[in-house]
Amino acid sequence: MSLPIVPFSEPPYLAGLPSPYYKSTHLKWQKACRDFIQKNLLENALEWDTAELLPEHVFETFAKAGMLIPSLPAPLPVEWLKRLGIRELPGGLKVEEFDYIHTMIYCDEMARSGLAGPSGSLTTGISFGVPPILKYGNKQLQERFLPELLTGGKRTCIAITEPGAGSDVANISTTATKTPDGKFYIINGTKKWITNGIWADYSSMAVRTGSPGPGGLSMVVVPLKGYPGVSMRRLKVGGQVSAGTTFIELDDVKVPVENLIGQEGMGMKYIMTNFNHERLTIAIGATRQARVALSAAMEYVLKREAFGKTLVEQPVVRHRLAKCGAMLESQWAWVEQFVYQMTQLPKETADIELGGLTAMVKAQSGIVLDECARCAMLLFGGNGYTKSGQGELIERIYREAPGVRIPGGSEDVMLDLGVRQLVKNFKNKTKAMEGPKGSSKL
């Protein structure tokens, strides 16, 4: 007979409660994910994050097993994967059966350490750097880069943010100017807070090929590691310390024009649609981090005694747990509903209908994580404020909360964007219902 699970420690579908979303293929995938990720990542995640670096063999193990592939948007690039000999993922899941619920399960399991750094050091590059090439790159570009990137032979990253342009993507200033013969771009500028950049052979980079504003932006595959004119250094950040946050300087970097992703001037569109996958996966992972923090607090107050009784017997403690538990489970229900909608809507419709909501679910996940981490730290007391011992993980998760509320689109910008997009959709639908204007004469 299995032991009862600690309250808030698992999503309802794993706590024995019924759910309309999960088919047998999803449940089988969850077991395969948990077995593989527990053995190859989670057992040492806190130790590696403390050292601020994962051993190289961890990436190689994940790549060899095909366990980097699930970080891509669903549906997977089936034709490419089969060409590369990848027909199934661990647990026997056929690549053509993979949907966004499988993505959600994978992201949730990868975050079970409670830390974003260990999983992010493995998946951020392929998850956000490869999709622009898959979606918008022409055949020659895909043939040159995808075989090595999809199999983990080479690493990539997404390089958008700059010292002077974070959430304000339209004001990116890194320039890509064509040589007189039109054969190369000469790239100059800086990129900052680029996750995985320090290990990346390539980047899908936002550059300015035209006039100021969004219409002048393009995306280019720019070589990084060891490439002439590129210098990189790791940045020390408050959380996600093992994910390789990087500052990149580009000094007359010469790149073939064939490295252009899609068309010149379409970069803003490519960047914004790519953000949807990024923000949704951040929301999934952050919700699990909140779950890890809150369930650890629950486990602690069940055994910790003060004033002659366990902490959970104190009404004020139960009140804190209840408020955060309600936020956590509401957030997870929204994530599940959101991901289910992704499996039912055509991609083009989902980008329009769910684009603004994606920004909001990402913002809310950071708010929930902050509340749950704060609750856990307060209930752990001095132990939660100590960088070692039984509260070490809680102290670390608390420092990671800003890493959800700021990167991937800062919280205030996301909330505003969400409402603006909903209003835009409403106005467009209202306008479409109106008949042709004009007067009719009797």
MIKOL-163901 format. One record per residue: x, y, z of N, C-alpha, C, O in turn. Coordinates in steps of 0.02 Angstrom, whole numbers, plus 50000, padded with zeros to 5 digits. Example, Ala and Ser with C-alpha at 12.3 -4.5 7.8 and 13.67 -1.06 7.14 Angstrom:
<sites>
506604971650390506154977550390506604983550390507124983450423
506424988850354506844994750357506455000250394506705005750402
</sites>
This chain:
<sites>
500434994050000500005000050000500455006250000500895006950042
500325010749951500745016749946500565021849999499995022250021
501065025550020500965030750071500555036450042500605037849982
500145039850083499785045750058500275051250040500795052050073
500115055049988500565060349967500455066650009499895067950032
500975070450018500935076750054500475081550016500535082149956
500005084950050499575089750016499975094849975500495097249997
499725096349915500005101149868500635098649833500935102249793
500855092349846501485090149817501425087649746501935087149711
500825085949723500725083549655500115086849624499645088649660
500105087549558499495089849524498935084749537499065078849549
498305086949535497755082449552497755075849514497585070649542
497945076049449497915069849410498415064649435498325058649423
498945066849469499435062249498499285060749571499635056749603
498785064049598498575062849667497965058349671497645057849723
497805055149615497255050349614496585053149597496075049649602
496555059549577495915062649561495785062349485496265062449446
495155061949465494995061349393495155067849356495115073349384
495325067149292495455072949249495235071349178495305065649156
494955076249142494735075049073495295075549022495195074048963
495895077549043496415079348995496885073748976497145073648920
496995069049021497555064349012497325057648985496905054249015
497605055748928497485049148899498025044348923498495046348957
497955038048905498445033048927499145034748902499635033448937
499195037648843499845039448816500175044848858500795044948864
499785049348887500055054548931500295051648997500825053549022
499905047049025500085044049089500715039749083501135039649128
500765036249028501365032149015501975036649006502525035049031
501885042148972502425046948960502655050049026503255051049037
502185051549070502365054549135502815049849175503295052049205
502655043449174503065038649211503755038149180504255037849217
503805038049113504455037749080504865043949094505465043549107
504545049749093504895056049108505155056049179505735057649191
504735054049226504935054349296505525049649309505995051449344
505505043649281506045038949292506705041649264507215041449298
506685044149203507305046449170507575052749203508165053249218
507135057649215507345064149241507585063549313508065066849333
507245059349353507455058349422508165055649425508575058049464
508295050649384508945047349385509505051749357510045051949385
509365055349303509885058749266509945066249281510415069449257
509475069049319509505076149334509345077849407509745080949441
508765075649430508515078149494508925075849554508975079449604
509195069849551509575067349608510165071749627510355072049685
510445075249577511035079449589510905086849574511375090849573
510275088649561510125095349536510355100849584510655105749563
510205099949649510385105149697511145105749703511415111249708
511485100149703512225100149707512525103749646512975107849653
512275102149586512535105249525512365112649523512765116749500
511765114449545511575121449545512005125449594512175131249580
512175122449649512615125649698513315126849667513625131949680
513535121949627514185122649593514135127349532514635129049502
513515129349515513365133849459513535131049391513625134749343
513575124349386513735121249322513545113849323513705110249370
513205111749270513065104649262513645101249226513925104249180
513835095249245514355091649208514145090749135513545089949120
514625090749090514475090349019514105083949001513715083748954
514235078549039513925072149022513165072349030512825068149001
512905077049069512175077249079511835079249014511345076148994
512095084448981511805086448916511865080748866511395079348829
512435077448865512545071948818512065066248830511805063148783
511925064748894511455059448911510755061048888510415056848859
510535067148900509875069348878509825069248802509325067048774
510345071748768510335072048695510305065048665509915063748619
510705060548690510745053748664510075050148672509885046148630
509735051448727509085048148741508505051548705507935049148710
508635057048670508085060748638507685064848688507125066848672
507955066048747507565069548799507675077148799507485080548846
507975079748746507965086948734507395088748686507135094248687
507215083948643506695084948592506025087248622505705091648592
505805084548680505145086548706505095093848727504545096248742
505665097448730505625104548747505415108848687505275114748695
505385105848628505155109548568504395110448571504055106648606
504135115348534503405116048531503085109948498503375106948453
502495108148520502105102848489501665105848434501435111548441
501535102148380501795095548364502545095848347502795101048325
502885090348357503605090048344503735089948269503295088348229
504355091648248504535091448177504645084248155505205081948148
504095080648145504115073348135504545071348076504955066748081
504475074848020504855073047960505605073547973505985069047954
505815078948006506515079848021506765074548069507295071648059
506375073248121506595068448171506675061448141507155057948157
506205059448099506255052848068506845052448021507175047248016
506995057947986507585058047943508215056847984508695053847960
508215059248047508795058648090508775052148132509185051148176
508285047948117508245041448151507895041648218507935036948257
507555047248233507195047848296506445046648284506095051148259
506215040748300505525038948288505115038448352504495039248351
505455037148407505115036548471505505040248525506115041148520
505145042348576505445045248636505425040048691505065035048684
505785041048746505775036148801505055034448822504615038748824
504955028048837504285025648854503895023248794503315021248799
504225023548735503895021148674503425026048642503035024148598
503445032448661503005037448633503225039248562503785041648552
502795038048513502955039648443502965047248434502535050848461
503455049748396503535056948390502915060248359502765066048374
502555056548316501965059548285501375059848333500885063348319
501395056348389500855056548439500945062048491500495063348530
501525065248490501695070248541501265076448534501245079448480
500925078548588500535084648586500735089248644501195087648682
500385094948652500605099848702500495097348774500805099948820
500065092448783499995089548850500625085648868500845085648925
500915082248818501555078948830502095084148847502505083048891
502075089948812502545095448827502465097648900502955098448936
501845098548920501695100948988501965095949040502265097949090
501855089549029502095084449075502845084649080503125084249135
503175085149024503915085449022504175091549061504625090849102
503895097449047504115103549082503985103049157504395105349197
503415100149175503245099449246503745094749281503975096249336
503905089249249504375084449278505085087349282505445086049330
505285091149232505965094049232506055099149288506625100449309
505505101949313505545107149365505465104249435505415108149483
505435097749442505305094749508505865095649558505775094249617
506445097949535506965099649584506785105949622507065107349675
506315109849595506145116249624506565121949597506445127749613
507065120249556507535125149529507465125549453507365120549420
507535131649427507485132549355508155131649320508175130149260
508705132449356509365132349325509565125649294509755125449236
509525120049332509745113649304509385111649240509705109649191
508715112049240508355110349178508475115549124508545113849065
508495121949144508605127349095509275126949061509345128949003
509775124349096510445123749066510435118649009510875118948965
509955114049010509915108848959509465110748901509615109448843
508895113948917508355114348867508235121248837507935121748783
508455126548870508265133348847508485134548775508115137348735
509095132448758509355133648691508935130448637508725133748590
508825123848644508445120348592507705122448592507385122748540
507435123748652506725125348658506545131948624506015132548593
506985137048630506825143648604507255145648544507055149948505
507845142548536508295144348482508165140748417508285143448363
507915134448421507795130448361507135132148326507125132148264
506585133548362505945134648328505945139948272505615138848221
506295145748279506285150448223506565147348158506325148848104
507075143148164507355139848105506855134848077506765134248017
506525131148122506025126248100505435129548066505195127048015
505195135048095504575138148071504695142448009504285142547964
505255146048008505335151347958505945150547914506005153947863
506415146247933507025145447894506885141947828506455137547825
507245143947775507155140547711507525133847712507845132047761
507475130147657507725123247656508485122947668508715118747706
508865127447635509595127147643509805128647715510265125547741
509455133347747509615135047816509475129047862509885127247904
508905125847852508725120047892509225114347882509425111047930
509405113147819509875107647804510555108747837510895104047857
510755115047841511415116647869511435115947945511945114047974
510885117547979510905118148052510495112948090510705110848145
509925110848064509475106748105509755099848123509655097648180
510105096348078510335089648099510745089648163510625085548207
511215094248170511635094448230511255097248290511355095148347
510815102248278510455105348334509935100648363509845100448424
509585096848321509055092448346509335086348382509005083548425
509945084348364510245078448396510695080348454510955075948489
510805086848466511235089048520511965089048503512385089948547
512135088048439512835088348418513125095348425513715096248439
512695100348415512875107348426512335110448470511775107948474
512515115948503512045119348547511885126348520512295129448486
511285128648536511075135248513510735139048570510655136348625
510545145248557510185149248606509765154348568509845155248507
509325157648603508945163248575509255169648602509345170348663
509425174248558509775180348578509365186448557509445189048501
508935188648601508495194448587508705200448630508845205848603
508725199448696508795204948744509465208448739509985205348727
509455214948750510055219248749510065223448813509555224048847
510635226448828510665230748887510145236248887509895238148940
509975238848828509495244348824508815242448797508395246748786
508705235948785508065233748757507915226748781508165221748754
507485226348833507285219848859506595218148832506525215548777
506075219648872505395218448848505215223048789504755221448751
505575228548782505455233248727505835230848665506325233948643
505605225248637505955221948582506035226548521506545226148486
505545230848508505565234948448506155239748446506325242348393
506475240948504507035245648506507715242248507508205245248529
507755236048485508395232548479508865236548434508665239048381
509495237148455509965241448418510545237748386510925240748348
510625231248399511155227448366511035227548290510495225748267
511535229648252511445230648180511755225048139512265222148158
511435223548083511705218948034511695222547966511175223347935
512285224747944512355228647883512675224447829513185221147841
512375224447770512645220447715513295223447688513375229447684
513745219047669514365221147635514175223647565513645221847539
514615227747533514465230447467514285225147415513875226347371
514575219147421514415213847372513785210047389513565205747351
513465211747446512835208847466512875201547490512365198247496
513485199147503513575192147521513595190847597513495185147619
513715196047635513785195047708513425200547746513315206047721
513245198947808513035203947857513635205247903513985200547923
513735211547920514225213347971513825215448032513465220448030
513905211648086513485212548145513875215848201514425213748218
513575221148230513875224748285513355226148339512795228148323
513535225048401513075226448456513215222048516513725218648519
512755222048563512815217948623512155214648639511615217348626
512205208648668511625205048693511755203348767512315201748786
511235203748807511315202748879510775198148906510215197848880
510945194548959510495189748992510295184148944509715181948944
510765181748905510615176548856510745169648888511325167648898
510215166148904510265159648937510585154548890510405154148831
511045150648916511425145548879511935148348831512305144548799
511985155048825512415158048774513135155748779513465154648728
513395155048840514105153548850514305146848820514885145748803
513815142148812513965135548784513735134948711513845129648681
513435140148684513095139448619513575140148560513985144748558
513505135648513513875136148450513545141248404513885144648365
512885141848409512505146448367511975149948409511815147948465
511705155348380511125158648410510635160648356510825162348300
509995160448373509485163648332509415170748359509105171848411
509705175548322509805182148349509365187348315509295187448254
509085191848357508715197548331509205203148314509605205048357
509165205748253509615211048231509215216348193508655215048169
509515222148187509195227548148509505227848079510085229648071
509105226148029509335226447960509045232447923509245233947867
508575235947955508245241647922508155247547968508565248648013
507625251247957507505257547993507295256248065507175250548084
507265261548107507055260648177506345257748181505955258348135
506205254748237505535251948248505495244648230505985241748206
504915241648240504825234448230504935232248158505165226648146
504785236448110504855234648039505565233848016505685231147961
506045236048056506745235548036507105229548065507705228848057
506735225048099507045219448133507045213148090506565211848052
507565209248096507625202748062507915197848112508145199748166
507915191448093508245186248133508775182748090508655181148032
509355181548120509915178548085510225173248130510265174148191
510455167748100510845162848137511565165348140511905165848090
511785166948201512455169748212512875164748251512695162848307
513445162548223513895158248261514165161948322514275167948320
514275158248377514515161448438515185158648462515695161948454
515175152748491515765150048526516375149648480516385145848431
516885153548496517505153348458517485156848391517955156248351
516945160548376516875163648311517205170648311517145174248360
517545172548256517885179148254517405184948268516875185348238
517615189348312517225195348328516725194448385516425199248407
516635188148408516165186748462516545185648528517005181548531
516365189448579516635188148646516055187248694515555190848691
516135182448740515595180748787515865179948857516425177748867
515455181948905515625180748976514985179249014514455182049000
515045174849064514465173149105514295178849152514725182449177
513645179649163513395184549210513175181149275512875175749273
513335184149331513095181649395512405184549408512325190649413
511915180249413511235182549425510975179449490511275174749517
510415182049515510165180049580509905172949584509965169749636
509615170349529509345163649527509535160349461509875163349419
509315154149452509465150449391510225150649376510435151449319
510625149949429511335151249423511705146349379512255147749355
511415140349369511755135349328511545135549255511775131349216
511125140249235510845140349167511285144049117511115144449058
511855146949140512315149949093512095156549064512145157549003
511855161149106511665167849083512285171449057512805171549091
512235174548999512825176848963512755183848935512215185948914
513315187448935513385194048902513785192848838514325189948840
513525195148782513835193948716514005200548683513575204948678
514625201348661514835207148622514985205048551515325199948539
514725208848503514815207248433515175213048399514905218548394
515775211848375516205217048347516385215148275516825211048263
516025218048226516135216648155516115209148141516555206348109
515585205848166515495198648156515225197448085514685200048067
515585193648046515425192647975515035186147966515285180647980
514415186847943513965181047937513685180747866513465185947841
513675175047834513385174547767512645176547766512275175147813
512435179847712511735181947708511275175847707510675176447722
511545170047688511145163947688510925161947758510505157547766
511215165147810511015163747879510385167447900510155166547957
510105171547856509485175047872508925169947883508845165347844
508545170947936507965166747951507355170047918507165175647937
507055166647871506455169447837506625175447795507065175147752
506255180847806506335186847765506575192747808506435193147868
506945197247776507135203447810506515207447828506035207647791
506535210647887505995214847909505415211147943504945214247967
505455204447945504925200447976505115198148047504755194148077
505685200548071505935198148135505465199048193505415194648236
505105204648195504655205948252504115200648256503945198248310
503835198848199503315193648198503605186948222503305183548263
504195185248197504505178948216504635178748291504525173648325
504885184248317505065184648389504435183948431504435180148480
503905187448413503305187548455502955180748455502715178548508
502925177248398502615170648398503045165648435502785161048466
503705166548433504155162148470504075163048545504165158248584
503905169148566503815170548637503245166448667503265164848727
502745164648627502165161048655502385154448687502185152848742
502795150648651503045144248678503485145448738503425141948788
503915150548734504355152048790503965153648853504105150948907
503465157948847503085160148905502665154548935502595154048996
502385150348892501985144848918502415139848955502215137449009
502995138148929503425133348964503705136249029503795132649078
503835142749030504025146049092503465145349144503595143849202
502845146449123502275145949168502205138949197502065138149257
502305133849156502245126949179502775125549232502625122849285
503405127249216503945125849262503885129749326504015127049380
503675136049322503615140249382503055137649427503115138149489
502525134949398501985132249439502215126149477502025125149535
502645121949445502925116349482503405118649537503415115849591
503805123849523504245126549575503835128949635504035127749692
503275132149622502835134349677502575128349715502515128549777
502425122949680502175116849711502715113749756502565111449812
503335113749732503885110949772503965114849837504045112049891
503935121549831504025125749891503455124749940503575123750000
502835124849915502265124449961502215117549993502055117050053
502335112249956502285105549984502855104350035502755100750084
503445107350022503985106850071503785110350136503935107850191
503455116050130503215119550190502695115450227502695115150288
502255112250189501735108050220502055102250258501865100750315
502535099050227502885093450260503235095750324503245092250374
503525101650321503905104450377503445105950437503595104250494
502875109350422502435111350478502065105350509501815105950564
502045099750473501735093750502502175090650556501935086950599
502835092050554503285088950603503605093950651503805092150706
503665100350629504015105350671503565107450729502975109050720
503845107450789503455109250848503675116050876504265117650874
503195119850900503325126250935502745127450982502165126150966
502895129951040502385131451091501975125251108501375125651121
502315119451108501995113351132501565109751082501235104851100
501555111851018501175108250967501485109350899501895113850889
501295105150852501565105850784501315112450754500775114950771
501705115150708501525121550677500855121250640500495126150638
500695115450612500075114950573499455115550618498905116650593
499555114850683498995115850729498855123150744498375124850778
499285127550720499195134750729498745137450672498915136550614
498185140650688497725143150635498065147850586497915147550526
498525152050609498855156850564499265153150511499325155450454
499565147450531499955143550484499505140450431499655140650372
498945137550454498475134550407498195139750358498075138350299
498095145850384497825151250342498325152950286498125153850229
498955153350304499475154850252499475149350199499475150750139
499475143150221499475137550174498865137450130498905135950071
498295138950159497665138850122497665144050066497465142650010
497885150150083497885155450032498345153649973498155154449915
498935151249990499405149549937499195143249899499285142749839
498905138449936498665132349903498115133849853498095130849799
497675138449870497135140349824497425143649761497195142249705
497915147949770498235151149713498585145949669498535146149608
498945141349701499325136349664498875131849622498985130949562
498355129149653497925124449617497505128049564497355125149512
497325134249576496985138149524497445139349464497235138849406
498075140949479498555142049425498665135649384498685135949323
498735130049418498835123749381498225122049339498295119649283
497625123249365497015121949327497005126249264496785123949211
497235132549269497265137049211497785134449160497655134349100
498355132249186498865129649141498605123549103498685123049042
498285118949139498015112949106497495114849054497505112248998
497045119249071496525121449024496845124648963496645123348906
497345128848975497695132448922498025127548874497965128148813
498385122648902498745117848861498245113548822498375111848764
497685111648852497175107848816496925111848756496835109148702
496815118248766496595122548710497105122548654496935122748595
497755122248673498285122048622498235115748579498395115848520
497995110248610497945103948572497325103948526497285099848481
496865108448538496235108448500496195113748446495795113148399
496605118948451496565124548404497105123948351497665121748366
496955125948288497495126448238498005131548262497835136348297
498635130648242499185134848265499035142248253499135146348298
498785143948194498665151048177498125153948222498185159648244
497605150048237497065152448281497325153148352497165158048387
497725148248375497995148548443498425154648453498395157848505
498845156348403499275162248409498865168548421499075172948459
498285169048388497865175048395497455174748460497455179448499
497105169248470496645168748526497005168148594496755170548644
497575164848593497915163448657498545167548668498845167248721
498745171548618499365175348624499375179948686499845179748725
498855183948694498815188348752498745184548817499035186448868
498355179148815498265175148876498915171648896499035170448955
499335170048846499985166948862500395171748904500715169648953
500385178148886500755183148925500475183448996500855184149044
499815182949003499505183349069499635177249112499755177849172
499625171249082499745165149121500475164949143500625162349197
500925167649103501625168049122501705172949181502045171349230
501405178749175501445183749229501155180949294501445181749347
500585177849290500265175149350500675169549381500675168849442
501025165649341501435160249369501985163149413502165160149464
502265168849393502775172049434502495174749499502825174349551
501885177449497501555179949557501425174249606501535174849666
501175168649580501025162849622501665159949652501685158249711
502195159349611502825156849637503085161249693503325158849744
503045167749683503295172449733502915171549799503215171449853
502255170849795501855169949856501995163349891502065163049952
502055157949852502175151349882502875150949911502975148049965
503375153749876504055153649902504115157849965504465155950012
503775163549966503785167950025503445164450084503695164650141
502875161150072502525157450124502985152050152503035151250213
503315148250108503755142850131504335145550173504495142750224
504625151050150505185153850188504965156050258505315154850307
504395159250263504145161550328503985155750374504115156050434
503705150350346503525144650388504145140650408504155137550462
504645140650367505285137350385505675141550435506115139050469
505495148050440505825152350488506575153150472506765154050414
506985152850523507705153650514507995148550466508475150050431
507715142550465507955137350419507855139450346508255137750303
507315143050333507175145150265507595151050242507605152850183
507965153950290508385159750275509125157750274509575162050271
509235151250277509915148650282510105144850218509705140950192
510705146050194510915143150129511175136050136511505133550090
511035132750191511215125750200510715122650247510315126150278
510735116050252510285112650298509605111450267509525111450206
509105110250311508455107950287508055113350250507585111650213
508235119750257507885124950221508265127550160508065132550130
508805124150141509225126550086508835127450021508905132549988
508435122450004508065122749941507565128549942507475131949891
507235129649999506735135050003507075141849993506815146149958
507655142750025508025149050017508195150149943508175155749919
508375144749909508565145149838507955146749794507985150949749
507395143349807506795144649767506565151849776506345155049728
506605154349837506405161249850506805166149807506535171149782
507445164749799507865169149757507715168249682507885172549642
507385162749665507245161449594506605164849570506495165649510
506175166949616505535169949596505615175849548505245176149499
506085180549559506165185949511506375183649442506255187049392
506675177649439506885174949374506295172549332506375171049273
505705172249361505095171049323504725177549310504425178449257
504755182149357504375188449351504695193449303504365198049280
505345192549288505695197349245505855194649176505615197449126
506245189149169506415186649101505795184149063505275182649092
505875183648997505345181248954504775186248946504235184348924
504905192448963504395197648963504225199249035503925195149070
504395205249057504305206949128503555207249145503125208449103
503415206249209502735205149232502245210749212501715209349185
502425216949225501965222449210501845222949135501285224349114
502365221949096502285222149023501835216449000501415217448955
501905210549030501495204749010500755205849027500315204348986
500615208549085499925209749104499595214849058499025213949037
499965220049042499715225148996499615222248926499105223548893
500105218448903500055215348836499455210748832499105210748781
499335206948884498775202348883498105205848872497705203748830
497995211248908497365214948901497325218448833496805218548801
497885221348812497885224748746497715219848690497355221548643
497975213648695497835208648643497105206548645496795205548593
496825205748705496115203948710495665209448682495175208048647
495845215648696495455221348669495515221548593495025222748558
496115220448567496225220348495495795214948461495475216248410
495795209048490495385203548462494645205348463494275204048416
494425208248519493725210248526493535215248472493015214648440
493945220248462493805225448412493795222548341493375224348300
494265218048327494285215048261493655210848248493385210948193
493435207148298492835203048290492215207348284491755205748245
492195212848321491625217448316491585220548247491045221148217
492175222548222492205225648156491985220748101491665222648053
492175214448110492005209348060491255208048057490995205848005
490905209348113490175208248115489785213948084489195213148066
490105219748077489755225548050489655224747975490095222447940
489065226747952488935226547881489285232247845489575236647877
489285232147778489585237647741489235244247756488615244547759
489635249547765489345256047781489145259747718489435258847665
488635263947726488395267847669487655268947675487345266347722
487375272747632486655274147635486295270547578486555269547524
485685268547594485275265547540484695270347525484385273047570
484575271247463484055275847441483435271947421483465266847388
482855274547444482225271447425482045273647354481525271647328
</sites>
